Amino acid sequence: MIPFGELAALLTALCWSASALFFTWSGRRIGSQAVNLARLVAALVLVTLLHLALFHTPFPFHAGSARYCYLGISGLIGFCLGDAVLFEAFLLLGPRLALLIMTLSPVFSTILGRLFLHQALGPGKLLAILVTLAGIAWVVWEHSSDADARRPRHLSLGIALAVGGALGQSGGLLFSRFGLEGGFPPLSANVLRLTAATAGLLLWHLLRGNLLSLFGRLRDRQAALQVLGGATFGPVLGVTCSLFAIAHASMGVAATLMSLSPVILLPISVLIDKEKISLGAVLGTLLSIAGSVALFML
């Protein structure tokens, strides 16, 4: 039997690696708030057109109030709150280190699965959690002791924001899992999530009075193209694949495989961003991924 859910989770990791780079580059040019808002608007347009092409309707009107609620909450938690703090972490830590800390998401997902889905959390899984945390702590220590590291207050803030991003992703996956019950199409679920998130973020910035100024930053054509690329690989392709993954695999397994982005970004960080990576950082990354993979195998 072909493990479609697991394969979709691996494809998600590839897509999120690409989107992390695009959003980091664009965020450095126009700021994380503008990127967060613009990529949601772009992603909603793209995913609505895709939904129209495949299902002959731009919106899943038949979803029902319960799915609207679950998937709307999922979008607000995952896209608005989780991604907002993650984008700030990208700017403070860089995409590789921020996504490494995001490997905490399988840990949080496993705990949430135990609390709300009644999935077992035995001694082996607890040990895997400790291994994952040890690997992350190792890399963070290597990064903070490096001569080129950012100031400690920026490092601590970036770590806290990345942890918040991991919590947001896990919480979003939990509510998405509820909304996908009964074989609801992942693409339709993504339309609902993006609609709620985009509406929520537009209202937030409208009330703050900075909506027009944020969109005005998109006059930077290079940043606008980077946002479009990130939206395509992130909220459109990546999130749709992630929803397919949790619909066809356990939440902990899917989140674990999605957390492979830091490994994918290791050679990219060296080749593109010219980042210097110590042997300890490499070993810590592998240790954290090994702990996450152990959650899948145990």
C-alpha positions as CSV (number, residue, x, y, z in Angstrom):
1,M,0.0,0.0,0.0
2,I,1.4,3.4,-1.0
3,P,1.8,5.7,2.0
4,F,0.1,8.7,0.4
5,G,-0.2,10.6,3.7
6,E,3.5,10.2,4.5
7,L,4.5,11.2,0.9
8,A,2.3,14.3,1.1
9,A,4.0,15.2,4.4
10,L,7.5,15.0,2.8
11,L,6.3,17.1,-0.1
12,T,5.0,19.6,2.5
13,A,8.5,19.8,3.9
14,L,9.9,20.6,0.5
15,C,7.3,23.3,-0.2
16,W,7.7,24.9,3.2
17,S,11.5,25.0,2.8
18,A,11.0,27.0,-0.5
19,S,8.4,29.3,1.1
20,A,10.6,30.0,4.1
21,L,13.4,31.3,1.8
22,F,11.0,33.4,-0.2
23,F,9.3,34.9,2.9
24,T,12.7,35.6,4.6
25,W,14.0,37.4,1.6
26,S,10.8,39.5,1.1
27,G,10.5,40.1,4.8
28,R,14.0,41.7,4.8
29,R,12.8,44.1,2.1
30,I,9.3,45.1,3.2
31,G,8.8,43.7,6.8
32,S,7.2,40.6,8.1
33,Q,3.7,42.2,8.6
34,A,3.4,43.2,5.0
35,V,4.6,39.8,3.9
36,N,2.2,38.0,6.2
37,L,-0.8,40.0,4.9
38,A,0.2,40.0,1.2
39,R,0.9,36.3,1.0
40,L,-2.5,35.4,2.5
41,V,-4.3,37.6,-0.1
42,A,-2.2,36.1,-2.9
43,A,-2.7,32.6,-1.6
44,L,-6.5,33.0,-1.3
45,V,-6.8,34.2,-4.9
46,L,-4.7,31.3,-6.1
47,V,-6.4,28.6,-4.1
48,T,-9.8,29.9,-5.0
49,L,-9.0,29.8,-8.7
50,L,-7.6,26.2,-8.3
51,H,-10.8,25.2,-6.4
52,L,-12.9,26.7,-9.2
53,A,-11.0,24.7,-11.8
54,L,-11.2,21.4,-9.9
55,F,-14.6,21.6,-8.2
56,H,-16.4,24.2,-10.5
57,T,-17.1,26.5,-7.6
58,P,-14.9,29.0,-6.0
59,F,-16.0,28.2,-2.4
60,P,-17.1,25.1,-0.6
61,F,-20.6,26.4,0.3
62,H,-21.7,22.9,1.3
63,A,-19.2,22.5,4.1
64,G,-21.6,23.1,7.0
65,S,-21.4,25.2,10.1
66,A,-19.2,22.7,12.1
67,R,-16.5,22.6,9.4
68,Y,-16.7,26.4,9.0
69,C,-16.0,26.7,12.7
70,Y,-13.2,24.1,13.0
71,L,-11.4,25.2,9.8
72,G,-11.9,28.9,10.5
73,I,-10.3,28.5,13.9
74,S,-7.5,26.5,12.3
75,G,-6.9,29.3,9.9
76,L,-6.8,32.0,12.5
77,I,-4.5,30.0,14.8
78,G,-2.2,28.7,12.0
79,F,-2.0,31.5,9.5
80,C,-2.7,34.6,11.6
81,L,-1.1,33.9,15.0
82,G,1.4,31.1,14.3
83,D,2.8,32.4,11.0
84,A,2.9,36.0,12.2
85,V,5.3,35.1,15.0
86,L,7.2,32.6,12.8
87,F,7.9,35.3,10.2
88,E,9.4,37.5,12.9
89,A,11.5,34.6,13.9
90,F,12.7,34.2,10.3
91,L,14.0,37.8,10.4
92,L,15.7,37.4,13.8
93,L,17.1,33.8,13.4
94,G,17.2,33.1,9.7
95,P,15.0,30.4,8.0
96,R,17.2,27.4,8.9
97,L,17.4,28.0,12.7
98,A,13.7,29.2,12.9
99,L,12.5,26.0,11.1
100,L,14.8,23.9,13.2
101,I,13.0,25.1,16.3
102,M,9.8,24.4,14.4
103,T,10.7,20.7,14.8
104,L,9.0,21.1,18.2
105,S,5.7,20.9,16.2
106,P,5.7,17.1,16.2
107,V,6.2,17.1,20.0
108,F,3.3,19.5,20.5
109,S,1.2,17.6,17.9
110,T,1.9,14.3,19.8
111,I,0.8,15.9,23.1
112,L,-2.3,17.4,21.6
113,G,-3.1,14.1,19.9
114,R,-2.9,12.4,23.3
115,L,-5.1,15.0,25.0
116,F,-7.8,15.5,22.4
117,L,-7.6,12.4,20.1
118,H,-6.7,9.9,22.8
119,Q,-3.5,8.7,21.1
120,A,-1.1,6.8,23.3
121,L,2.0,8.6,24.5
122,G,4.3,5.8,25.9
123,P,7.8,5.9,27.3
124,G,9.4,5.5,23.8
125,K,7.6,8.7,22.6
126,L,8.6,10.6,25.7
127,L,12.2,9.6,25.1
128,A,11.9,10.7,21.4
129,I,10.6,14.1,22.7
130,L,13.6,14.5,24.9
131,V,16.0,13.6,22.1
132,T,14.3,16.2,19.8
133,L,14.6,18.9,22.5
134,A,18.3,18.0,23.1
135,G,19.1,18.4,19.4
136,I,17.4,21.8,19.3
137,A,19.1,22.9,22.4
138,W,22.5,21.9,20.9
139,V,22.0,23.9,17.8
140,V,20.7,26.9,19.6
141,W,23.8,26.7,21.9
142,E,26.1,26.5,18.9
143,H,24.4,29.5,17.3
144,S,24.5,31.6,20.4
145,S,28.1,30.9,21.1
146,D,29.2,31.7,17.5
147,A,31.1,34.9,17.1
148,D,28.7,36.0,14.4
149,A,25.6,35.3,16.4
150,R,23.0,38.0,17.0
151,R,22.7,39.8,20.3
152,P,21.4,37.5,23.0
153,R,18.1,39.4,23.4
154,H,17.4,39.0,19.7
155,L,18.3,35.3,19.9
156,S,16.0,34.7,22.9
157,L,13.1,36.6,21.3
158,G,13.6,34.8,18.0
159,I,13.6,31.4,19.8
160,A,10.4,32.4,21.7
161,L,8.7,33.4,18.5
162,A,9.7,30.2,16.7
163,V,8.3,28.2,19.6
164,G,5.1,30.1,19.2
165,G,5.1,29.3,15.6
166,A,5.4,25.6,16.4
167,L,2.5,25.8,18.8
168,G,0.4,27.6,16.2
169,Q,1.1,25.0,13.6
170,S,0.2,22.1,15.9
171,G,-3.0,23.9,17.1
172,G,-4.0,24.6,13.5
173,L,-3.4,20.9,12.5
174,L,-5.6,19.7,15.4
175,F,-8.6,21.9,14.4
176,S,-7.9,21.0,10.7
177,R,-8.1,17.3,11.6
178,F,-11.5,17.9,13.1
179,G,-12.6,19.8,10.1
180,L,-11.5,17.1,7.7
181,E,-13.5,14.3,9.3
182,G,-15.8,12.5,6.8
183,G,-13.5,12.8,3.8
184,F,-13.8,16.5,3.3
185,P,-11.4,17.6,0.5
186,P,-8.1,19.1,1.7
187,L,-8.2,21.8,-1.0
188,S,-11.7,22.9,0.1
189,A,-10.5,22.9,3.7
190,N,-7.6,25.2,2.7
191,V,-10.0,27.6,1.0
192,L,-11.9,27.9,4.3
193,R,-8.8,28.3,6.4
194,L,-7.4,31.0,4.1
195,T,-10.7,32.8,3.9
196,A,-10.9,33.1,7.7
197,A,-7.3,34.0,8.1
198,T,-7.3,36.6,5.4
199,A,-10.5,38.2,6.7
200,G,-9.2,38.2,10.2
201,L,-5.8,39.8,9.3
202,L,-7.4,42.4,7.0
203,L,-9.8,43.4,9.8
204,W,-6.9,43.6,12.3
205,H,-4.8,45.9,10.1
206,L,-7.8,48.0,9.1
207,L,-8.6,48.7,12.8
208,R,-4.9,49.6,13.4
209,G,-5.0,52.0,10.4
210,N,-2.0,50.6,8.6
211,L,-3.7,48.5,5.9
212,L,-2.9,50.8,3.0
213,S,0.7,51.4,4.1
214,L,1.3,47.7,4.2
215,F,0.0,47.1,0.7
216,G,1.9,50.1,-0.4
217,R,5.2,48.3,0.3
218,L,4.4,45.9,-2.5
219,R,5.5,48.6,-4.9
220,D,8.9,46.8,-4.4
221,R,8.5,44.5,-7.4
222,Q,11.2,42.1,-6.3
223,A,9.6,41.7,-2.9
224,A,6.1,41.3,-4.5
225,L,7.4,38.4,-6.7
226,Q,9.1,36.8,-3.7
227,V,5.8,37.0,-1.8
228,L,4.0,35.4,-4.7
229,G,6.5,32.6,-4.9
230,G,6.3,32.0,-1.1
231,A,2.5,32.1,-1.3
232,T,2.5,29.5,-4.0
233,F,4.8,27.1,-2.2
234,G,3.5,27.8,1.3
235,P,-0.2,28.5,1.9
236,V,-1.3,27.0,-1.5
237,L,0.8,23.9,-2.3
238,G,2.4,23.3,1.1
239,V,-0.7,23.7,3.3
240,T,-2.9,21.7,0.9
241,C,-0.4,18.9,1.0
242,S,-0.2,19.1,4.8
243,L,-4.0,18.8,5.1
244,F,-3.9,15.8,2.8
245,A,-1.2,14.3,5.0
246,I,-3.1,14.6,8.3
247,A,-6.2,13.2,6.6
248,H,-4.3,10.1,5.6
249,A,-1.7,9.7,8.4
250,S,-1.6,10.2,12.1
251,M,-1.1,13.8,13.2
252,G,2.2,13.1,15.0
253,V,3.6,11.2,12.0
254,A,2.6,13.9,9.5
255,A,4.0,16.7,11.7
256,T,7.2,14.8,12.1
257,L,7.8,14.4,8.4
258,M,6.9,18.0,7.8
259,S,9.6,19.0,10.2
260,L,12.4,17.9,7.9
261,S,12.6,21.4,6.4
262,P,15.8,22.3,8.4
263,V,17.7,19.4,6.9
264,I,16.6,20.5,3.4
265,L,17.7,24.0,4.2
266,L,21.1,23.1,5.5
267,P,22.9,23.0,2.1
268,I,20.7,25.8,0.8
269,S,21.8,28.1,3.7
270,V,25.4,27.4,2.8
271,L,25.1,27.8,-0.9
272,I,22.7,30.8,-1.1
273,D,22.9,32.7,2.1
274,K,26.6,31.9,2.7
275,E,25.8,30.9,6.2
276,K,28.6,29.2,8.2
277,I,27.4,26.1,9.8
278,S,29.5,24.3,12.5
279,L,29.8,20.6,12.9
280,G,27.9,20.9,16.2
281,A,25.0,22.6,14.4
282,V,24.9,19.8,11.8
283,L,25.0,17.1,14.5
284,G,22.3,18.9,16.6
285,T,20.1,19.1,13.5
286,L,20.4,15.4,12.8
287,L,19.8,14.6,16.4
288,S,16.6,16.7,16.5
289,I,15.4,15.1,13.3
290,A,16.2,11.7,14.6
291,G,14.1,12.3,17.7
292,S,11.2,13.5,15.5
293,V,11.5,10.5,13.2
294,A,11.5,8.2,16.3
295,L,8.0,9.6,17.0
296,F,7.0,8.1,13.7
297,M,8.6,4.7,14.3
298,L,7.6,4.1,17.9
